[in-house]
Amino acid sequence: MANTGRFNEVSCPYHPEAHLIEDYRAGDQICSECGLVVGDRVIDVGSEWRTFSNEKANNDPSRVGGPENPLLNGSDLSTIIGPGTGSASFDGFGGSKYQNRRSMSSSDRALINAFREISNMADKINLPKTIVERANVLFKQVHDGKNLKGRSNDAIASASLYIACRQEGVPRTFKEICAVSKISKKEIGRCFKLILKALETQVDLITTGDFMSRFCSNLGLPTSAQKAATHIARKAVDLDIVPGRSPISVAAAAIYMASQASEDKRTQKEIGDIAGVADVTIRQSYKLMYPHAKELFPEDFKFCTPIEMLPQL
């Protein structure tokens, strides 16, 4: 057997350019020119059987399970005993001699249920797999450390998903997580703080820019309005016009101001439904920003409604 050093491919030493014939039954690779066996024990990576959707047989030809989950303690590597057919498979009373027993521990069962809950929540708000994996690791760390005794696993799972979103740079609001969870916003917030303290970790502070593109996209606003809203929100924070206001409420107010000055106007109710804040919250931030509107808008913004004509609320 000879290898070409550059690509590490198997080839015939006497006919390097000849095609090799694979004998799947014997697992050999044979030179098509001279018949020399240049490779043996070739692994067939194809399927052992063919599956058809209309098959109703109970026989399962699978001999392996799913991939090993490194977050579990080996309990996912289980063995299932098939149903017996011969006389040796039954005792004198007709009962099966060999039965499957649930060997999974309660700890692994709790982990599997939590991982499934995290995956379901992530699917509902279209989060990528990387965030799901990070949330699973966070839940595993909290579960193994037994730091949040007395808290429900669903609440810890929801808080883990929220932290994972923040750490991956695609933050979601508490209300967005709460909408796909069975847990209240207050309980998720409590678990969020407890997890950060228990794991001695931290997350970056959220800013108005973290939500701006998503909110504007969901509202169907053009790029010009989004750029204006981003500029307004950033300027308002830099000038300390909205002290003590949450980034989400500032972003919502900036979107409202930018949309009212453009052709694509949106109401406070429409923006509040997307951002998850109340109308009164948007109004309070808008009132602080309105007196400084001339300083907040970008210089190249094309006004369809002059600043003087913007709603004063």
N, C-alpha and C positions, 0 to 999 in steps of 0.2 A: 504494500500500500504506500502510495506517495502523496505528499501534500504539496501544493503550490504555496510557497512561503508567503506570498503577498496577500492572498485571500483566504489561506488555510482551507482550501477545498480539496476533497478527495479526488484523485485522478489516477489513471493507469500509468505506471512508470514507463511502459513501452509505447503507449499511444496517449500522450497527455491531452490531445485535442479531441479524443473520441468521446462520444456520449456514453454515459453509464446507464445500464438497464437495472431497474430495481425489482428484485424478486420479493414481493411482500410476504409470500408464504414462508420462505426461508430466511428472510431478513438480510439478503445479500445485495451488494452492488456489483454488477458484472460489466466488464468492458465489452462494448459492442463490436470491437474489432477482433480481439483475440480470445475472448471468453474468460479472461482472468478475473477471479473474485478479488476485488480491491477493497471491499468493505463488508463487514459482517455484523450481525446483531444490530441492524438498523431498527430504530424505534418507529413504529407506525403511529403517527399522531392522529389518524382518522378515528371516527367513531366506530364502536364495536357493533352497533346495530342501527337500524333505521326506524324512526318513529313516525307514525302517521296519526293525524288528528282524529281519525274515526275509529281508532283501535279502542276496544272496550275491555280487553283482557286485563286481569289484575296483576299479571306478572310484570314486575319492574326489573328490567335488565341492569339497572344501575348497580355498580359494585363500589362506588365511592360516594362520599357525601359532599357537602359544600366546602368552600375554602376555610381554612382555620382562621378564627377571629383572635388576634393577639390580645384583645381587651378582655377576653374570657379566660378562665383558669383551666382550659383544656376540656371543659365539659361539652364543648361543641363537637368533640371527636368521639362520637358515640357509636355503638354497634347495634344494629337492628337484626333480630333473629326472624327469619322468614317463617311462614306457616308450614307445619309439618304435614307430610302426606302419607308416610309409611306407618306401619304398626309400631315401630320402635319410637315414634314421636309421641305416643300417648301412654298414659299410665293405665292401671287396671280399672279405673273408674271412667275412662274416656276423656280425662282432662289432658291438656297439653303439658308435656314434661318441661319444655323450654319456653319461657315467657320473657317478654321484654319488661324490664323494670326501669322506672324513671330514676336515673342516677344523677340528674342535674341538681345542683345545690340551690337552695333558696336565694343565695347571693347572686349566682349567675342568672337565675330566672328573673330577678329584679333588674339586672343589667340589660338583659335581652328586651324586657318590656320597655325600659327607658329608652334604649336605642331605637326601638320601633316607634315610640312616641316622638322622639326627636326627628326621625326621618319623615314621619307623617306631617309634622308641623312645617318642616323645611319644604316639603313638596307643595304645600298649600300656598306658600309665598315665594316659590321659585328660587330657593337658595341652592347654590352649587354644592357638590359633594365635599369639597374641601372644608366648608363650614360645618357640615354634618359630622365629619371626622373629628374636627377640633372640639365640637360640642360633646361628642362621645368621650373623648379623652378627658375633658373637664369633669364630666359626670363620673367617670371611673375614678378620678383622683379624689373627688369629694366622697364617693361611696366607700372607697378603700380606707380613707382617713377617718371615716365616721365622725365628721365634724359637724354635720347638720342633723343630728338626731332629733326626731320629732317632726321634721319637715317632710312633706309628702314627696315622693319621687317625681311626680308630675311637675311640682313646683320647681324642684331642683333642675329637672330637664329643661323647663322653659327658661329659667335663668341662665343655664349653661348655653343654650342656643343664643340668647341675647348677648352674652359675653363673647361668644365665638364670632358673632356678626361684628361687634365692636373691634375685636382684635384683628379680624381679617380686612378691616377697612371698608366694610359695607354695612354700616350700622342700621338697625331698624328701631323704631320707637317701641316703647313699652306697650302701647295700644295695639301696634301691629302684631306683636308676639301674643298679646292677650287675646286677640281676635281669633287666633288659630289654636289657642290653648284652652284647657278646662279650668285654669287658675285665674284668680283675680289679679288685677294690676298691682294692688298693694302687696300681695303675697309674693309676686315675682320680684318686686322691688326689694323686699326684705331678704329673699334668698340671694339676690344679686349682691347685696352688700356683705352678707355672711360668707358667700363663696370667695369674694375678693379678699376678705380678711383671713379666711381659713387657708387659702392657697398662697397667701402673701403675693398676690399678683396685682396688676393694675391694667387699666385700659386708657387709651387716649381720650381726651376730652372731645366731645362731639362739637362740630361747628355747623354754621348755617350751610356751608358748601356741601356737607355730607348728604343733605336731603334735597338740595335745590333741583338737581337734574331730574331726579325721580319724580318729585312733585310736579314739576313743569311738564314732564313727559306725560304723566297721568292726566293732567289737565288739558293736554293738547295744545300747549302754547308754543309759538315759534321760537327759533333760536335767539332772535333779537330780544324778545321779552325775557327769556331765561338769562341772557347775559346782563340785561338791565337789572333784573331782580337779584342776581348774584352780586353785582356791583353795589346796589343799594344796601343789601344786608351786610356786606363786608364793611362798607363805609360807616354804617350806623354803629357797628360794633367798635370800629377803630376810633370813632369820635365820642364813644361812650354816651350815645344818645339813648340807648335802651338798657340801662343798668338793671341787673337782676332778672331780666327776661330770658326765658329758655331759648336756645337756638332754633327750636322748631317754631315757636310763636313768632320770632323775628323773621324767619324765612317765609312764613305764611303771610305776614304783614308786607314784606318786601314784594312778594309775588302779587299781592292785591294792588299795591301801589303801581307796580310796573304794568300790570294788565289794564288798570284804569287809564293809564296814560297812552296805551297802545290801541290798536284796532280790536284785538282779541280780549275783550273784557270778561272778567270772571267775578262772580259774586263772593261775598264772604262765606256763604253757606257752601258753595262748591269747593272753595279752597279748604275750608274747615273739614269737610268730609274726607278729602284726600290726605290732609296733613294730620288729621286726628286731634284737632284742637277746636275749642268752642268759638263761636262767633265773637263773643265778648272778649276773649283773649286776643283775637286778631285786632279788634277795635282798640284795645288798650295799647298795644304795641304801635299800631298805625298812628294813634294820636300823638305819641311821643316822636314819631318820625316825620309827621306832616310839616311842622314848622321849619324843618331843615331840608325839605324836598329838593330845593335848588342845589344844595351841596351834595345830595345823595345820588342824583341821576348822573350817568356817564355823559361826557361832553358830546359824543357823537350820536346820542339817542334821538330818534325822530319821533317827536311828539305828535300824536293824533288828537290828544286832548291836552291843552296847556296846563301847566302846574296850577295856575289860578283857578282852573275849572275842576280840579280833582275834588272828590268828595271830602268834606271836612269832618263828617261824623260828629 
